[in-house]
Amino acid sequence: MEGNVENFQYQMVQIPPNIAVNAKAHRGNEAATHLQQIVDKYAVDGWEFYRIDNFGVNVQPGCLGALFGGKAQSIVYYVVTFRRRA
């Protein structure tokens, strides 16, 4: 190994783009709390939070859907990346 090059393992976890919150329970920090729970869950196994990325995916309608004029749908997915030293 040359210099300070470190090897990492990476773990990607897809999370929903939206979370449901009851209006009475809404406090404004639900997204942060949700992400904190995910980060804490993986930290137990030595995974370090690294970053969040979003990916757009175009979902084409199936044969029947296209036959009835269905259009492609764009969906955004969020992926949390964790890493740990290999």
PyMOL commands that place a pseudoatom at each C-alpha (Angstrom):
pseudoatom trace, name=CA, resn=MET, resi=1, chain=A, elem=C, hetatm=0, pos=[0.000, 0.000, 0.000]
pseudoatom trace, name=CA, resn=GLU, resi=2, chain=A, elem=C, hetatm=0, pos=[1.369, 3.407, -0.978]
pseudoatom trace, name=CA, resn=GLY, resi=3, chain=A, elem=C, hetatm=0, pos=[1.152, 6.568, 1.135]
pseudoatom trace, name=CA, resn=ASN, resi=4, chain=A, elem=C, hetatm=0, pos=[-1.970, 7.101, 3.212]
pseudoatom trace, name=CA, resn=VAL, resi=5, chain=A, elem=C, hetatm=0, pos=[-4.330, 5.167, 0.963]
pseudoatom trace, name=CA, resn=GLU, resi=6, chain=A, elem=C, hetatm=0, pos=[-7.039, 3.516, 3.042]
pseudoatom trace, name=CA, resn=ASN, resi=7, chain=A, elem=C, hetatm=0, pos=[-9.324, 0.732, 1.907]
pseudoatom trace, name=CA, resn=PHE, resi=8, chain=A, elem=C, hetatm=0, pos=[-12.987, 0.968, 2.779]
pseudoatom trace, name=CA, resn=GLN, resi=9, chain=A, elem=C, hetatm=0, pos=[-16.009, -1.258, 2.476]
pseudoatom trace, name=CA, resn=TYR, resi=10, chain=A, elem=C, hetatm=0, pos=[-19.198, 0.535, 1.493]
pseudoatom trace, name=CA, resn=GLN, resi=11, chain=A, elem=C, hetatm=0, pos=[-22.811, -0.214, 2.346]
pseudoatom trace, name=CA, resn=MET, resi=12, chain=A, elem=C, hetatm=0, pos=[-25.659, 1.523, 0.500]
pseudoatom trace, name=CA, resn=VAL, resi=13, chain=A, elem=C, hetatm=0, pos=[-29.107, 1.748, 2.058]
pseudoatom trace, name=CA, resn=GLN, resi=14, chain=A, elem=C, hetatm=0, pos=[-32.086, 3.020, 0.096]
pseudoatom trace, name=CA, resn=ILE, resi=15, chain=A, elem=C, hetatm=0, pos=[-34.459, 5.160, 2.138]
pseudoatom trace, name=CA, resn=PRO, resi=16, chain=A, elem=C, hetatm=0, pos=[-37.912, 6.415, 1.180]
pseudoatom trace, name=CA, resn=PRO, resi=17, chain=A, elem=C, hetatm=0, pos=[-38.128, 9.901, -0.337]
pseudoatom trace, name=CA, resn=ASN, resi=18, chain=A, elem=C, hetatm=0, pos=[-40.978, 10.743, 2.041]
pseudoatom trace, name=CA, resn=ILE, resi=19, chain=A, elem=C, hetatm=0, pos=[-42.032, 9.659, 5.495]
pseudoatom trace, name=CA, resn=ALA, resi=20, chain=A, elem=C, hetatm=0, pos=[-45.577, 9.754, 6.822]
pseudoatom trace, name=CA, resn=VAL, resi=21, chain=A, elem=C, hetatm=0, pos=[-46.240, 11.826, 9.925]
pseudoatom trace, name=CA, resn=ASN, resi=22, chain=A, elem=C, hetatm=0, pos=[-49.460, 12.249, 11.842]
pseudoatom trace, name=CA, resn=ALA, resi=23, chain=A, elem=C, hetatm=0, pos=[-50.412, 15.950, 11.926]
pseudoatom trace, name=CA, resn=LYS, resi=24, chain=A, elem=C, hetatm=0, pos=[-50.746, 15.922, 15.730]
pseudoatom trace, name=CA, resn=ALA, resi=25, chain=A, elem=C, hetatm=0, pos=[-47.283, 14.364, 16.108]
pseudoatom trace, name=CA, resn=HIS, resi=26, chain=A, elem=C, hetatm=0, pos=[-45.579, 16.719, 13.622]
pseudoatom trace, name=CA, resn=ARG, resi=27, chain=A, elem=C, hetatm=0, pos=[-42.659, 18.548, 15.280]
pseudoatom trace, name=CA, resn=GLY, resi=28, chain=A, elem=C, hetatm=0, pos=[-40.582, 19.535, 12.249]
pseudoatom trace, name=CA, resn=ASN, resi=29, chain=A, elem=C, hetatm=0, pos=[-37.629, 17.254, 12.986]
pseudoatom trace, name=CA, resn=GLU, resi=30, chain=A, elem=C, hetatm=0, pos=[-39.027, 13.976, 11.703]
pseudoatom trace, name=CA, resn=ALA, resi=31, chain=A, elem=C, hetatm=0, pos=[-36.614, 13.667, 8.768]
pseudoatom trace, name=CA, resn=ALA, resi=32, chain=A, elem=C, hetatm=0, pos=[-33.597, 14.200, 11.030]
pseudoatom trace, name=CA, resn=THR, resi=33, chain=A, elem=C, hetatm=0, pos=[-34.954, 11.731, 13.582]
pseudoatom trace, name=CA, resn=HIS, resi=34, chain=A, elem=C, hetatm=0, pos=[-35.590, 9.131, 10.869]
pseudoatom trace, name=CA, resn=LEU, resi=35, chain=A, elem=C, hetatm=0, pos=[-32.073, 9.503, 9.479]
pseudoatom trace, name=CA, resn=GLN, resi=36, chain=A, elem=C, hetatm=0, pos=[-30.572, 9.415, 12.995]
pseudoatom trace, name=CA, resn=GLN, resi=37, chain=A, elem=C, hetatm=0, pos=[-32.246, 6.062, 13.631]
pseudoatom trace, name=CA, resn=ILE, resi=38, chain=A, elem=C, hetatm=0, pos=[-30.795, 4.637, 10.419]
pseudoatom trace, name=CA, resn=VAL, resi=39, chain=A, elem=C, hetatm=0, pos=[-27.291, 5.969, 11.152]
pseudoatom trace, name=CA, resn=ASP, resi=40, chain=A, elem=C, hetatm=0, pos=[-27.405, 4.626, 14.726]
pseudoatom trace, name=CA, resn=LYS, resi=41, chain=A, elem=C, hetatm=0, pos=[-28.552, 1.197, 13.483]
pseudoatom trace, name=CA, resn=TYR, resi=42, chain=A, elem=C, hetatm=0, pos=[-25.561, 0.847, 11.156]
pseudoatom trace, name=CA, resn=ALA, resi=43, chain=A, elem=C, hetatm=0, pos=[-23.067, 2.426, 13.578]
pseudoatom trace, name=CA, resn=VAL, resi=44, chain=A, elem=C, hetatm=0, pos=[-23.594, -0.531, 15.927]
pseudoatom trace, name=CA, resn=ASP, resi=45, chain=A, elem=C, hetatm=0, pos=[-21.911, -2.739, 13.307]
pseudoatom trace, name=CA, resn=GLY, resi=46, chain=A, elem=C, hetatm=0, pos=[-19.051, -0.300, 12.752]
pseudoatom trace, name=CA, resn=TRP, resi=47, chain=A, elem=C, hetatm=0, pos=[-20.457, 1.546, 9.740]
pseudoatom trace, name=CA, resn=GLU, resi=48, chain=A, elem=C, hetatm=0, pos=[-19.698, 5.266, 9.532]
pseudoatom trace, name=CA, resn=PHE, resi=49, chain=A, elem=C, hetatm=0, pos=[-22.169, 7.610, 7.811]
pseudoatom trace, name=CA, resn=TYR, resi=50, chain=A, elem=C, hetatm=0, pos=[-20.515, 8.855, 4.624]
pseudoatom trace, name=CA, resn=ARG, resi=51, chain=A, elem=C, hetatm=0, pos=[-23.079, 10.623, 2.430]
pseudoatom trace, name=CA, resn=ILE, resi=52, chain=A, elem=C, hetatm=0, pos=[-26.563, 10.778, 0.913]
pseudoatom trace, name=CA, resn=ASP, resi=53, chain=A, elem=C, hetatm=0, pos=[-27.207, 10.762, -2.824]
pseudoatom trace, name=CA, resn=ASN, resi=54, chain=A, elem=C, hetatm=0, pos=[-30.365, 10.915, -4.857]
pseudoatom trace, name=CA, resn=PHE, resi=55, chain=A, elem=C, hetatm=0, pos=[-30.975, 8.966, -8.039]
pseudoatom trace, name=CA, resn=GLY, resi=56, chain=A, elem=C, hetatm=0, pos=[-33.679, 9.588, -10.593]
pseudoatom trace, name=CA, resn=VAL, resi=57, chain=A, elem=C, hetatm=0, pos=[-35.197, 6.505, -12.154]
pseudoatom trace, name=CA, resn=ASN, resi=58, chain=A, elem=C, hetatm=0, pos=[-37.582, 6.503, -15.115]
pseudoatom trace, name=CA, resn=VAL, resi=59, chain=A, elem=C, hetatm=0, pos=[-40.079, 3.666, -14.821]
pseudoatom trace, name=CA, resn=GLN, resi=60, chain=A, elem=C, hetatm=0, pos=[-41.527, 2.692, -18.185]
pseudoatom trace, name=CA, resn=PRO, resi=61, chain=A, elem=C, hetatm=0, pos=[-45.123, 1.423, -18.272]
pseudoatom trace, name=CA, resn=GLY, resi=62, chain=A, elem=C, hetatm=0, pos=[-45.642, -2.256, -18.949]
pseudoatom trace, name=CA, resn=CYS, resi=63, chain=A, elem=C, hetatm=0, pos=[-47.187, -3.536, -22.169]
pseudoatom trace, name=CA, resn=LEU, resi=64, chain=A, elem=C, hetatm=0, pos=[-50.759, -3.127, -20.973]
pseudoatom trace, name=CA, resn=GLY, resi=65, chain=A, elem=C, hetatm=0, pos=[-50.060, 0.283, -19.434]
pseudoatom trace, name=CA, resn=ALA, resi=66, chain=A, elem=C, hetatm=0, pos=[-48.432, 1.530, -22.650]
pseudoatom trace, name=CA, resn=LEU, resi=67, chain=A, elem=C, hetatm=0, pos=[-51.393, 0.207, -24.630]
pseudoatom trace, name=CA, resn=PHE, resi=68, chain=A, elem=C, hetatm=0, pos=[-53.698, 2.432, -22.563]
pseudoatom trace, name=CA, resn=GLY, resi=69, chain=A, elem=C, hetatm=0, pos=[-51.472, 5.487, -22.942]
pseudoatom trace, name=CA, resn=GLY, resi=70, chain=A, elem=C, hetatm=0, pos=[-49.429, 5.113, -19.760]
pseudoatom trace, name=CA, resn=LYS, resi=71, chain=A, elem=C, hetatm=0, pos=[-46.455, 7.431, -19.528]
pseudoatom trace, name=CA, resn=ALA, resi=72, chain=A, elem=C, hetatm=0, pos=[-43.061, 6.885, -17.954]
pseudoatom trace, name=CA, resn=GLN, resi=73, chain=A, elem=C, hetatm=0, pos=[-42.854, 7.978, -14.334]
pseudoatom trace, name=CA, resn=SER, resi=74, chain=A, elem=C, hetatm=0, pos=[-39.841, 9.679, -12.815]
pseudoatom trace, name=CA, resn=ILE, resi=75, chain=A, elem=C, hetatm=0, pos=[-39.106, 8.590, -9.256]
pseudoatom trace, name=CA, resn=VAL, resi=76, chain=A, elem=C, hetatm=0, pos=[-36.337, 9.907, -7.036]
pseudoatom trace, name=CA, resn=TYR, resi=77, chain=A, elem=C, hetatm=0, pos=[-34.683, 7.488, -4.643]
pseudoatom trace, name=CA, resn=TYR, resi=78, chain=A, elem=C, hetatm=0, pos=[-32.359, 8.441, -1.795]
pseudoatom trace, name=CA, resn=VAL, resi=79, chain=A, elem=C, hetatm=0, pos=[-29.389, 6.268, -0.930]
pseudoatom trace, name=CA, resn=VAL, resi=80, chain=A, elem=C, hetatm=0, pos=[-27.417, 6.610, 2.300]
pseudoatom trace, name=CA, resn=THR, resi=81, chain=A, elem=C, hetatm=0, pos=[-23.815, 5.452, 2.002]
pseudoatom trace, name=CA, resn=PHE, resi=82, chain=A, elem=C, hetatm=0, pos=[-21.933, 4.086, 4.981]
pseudoatom trace, name=CA, resn=ARG, resi=83, chain=A, elem=C, hetatm=0, pos=[-18.304, 3.024, 5.062]
pseudoatom trace, name=CA, resn=ARG, resi=84, chain=A, elem=C, hetatm=0, pos=[-15.880, 1.222, 7.337]
pseudoatom trace, name=CA, resn=ARG, resi=85, chain=A, elem=C, hetatm=0, pos=[-12.239, 0.322, 7.083]
pseudoatom trace, name=CA, resn=ALA, resi=86, chain=A, elem=C, hetatm=0, pos=[-11.689, -2.960, 5.301]
for i in range(1, 86): cmd.bond("trace and resi %d" % i, "trace and resi %d" % (i + 1))
show_as sticks, trace
zoom trace
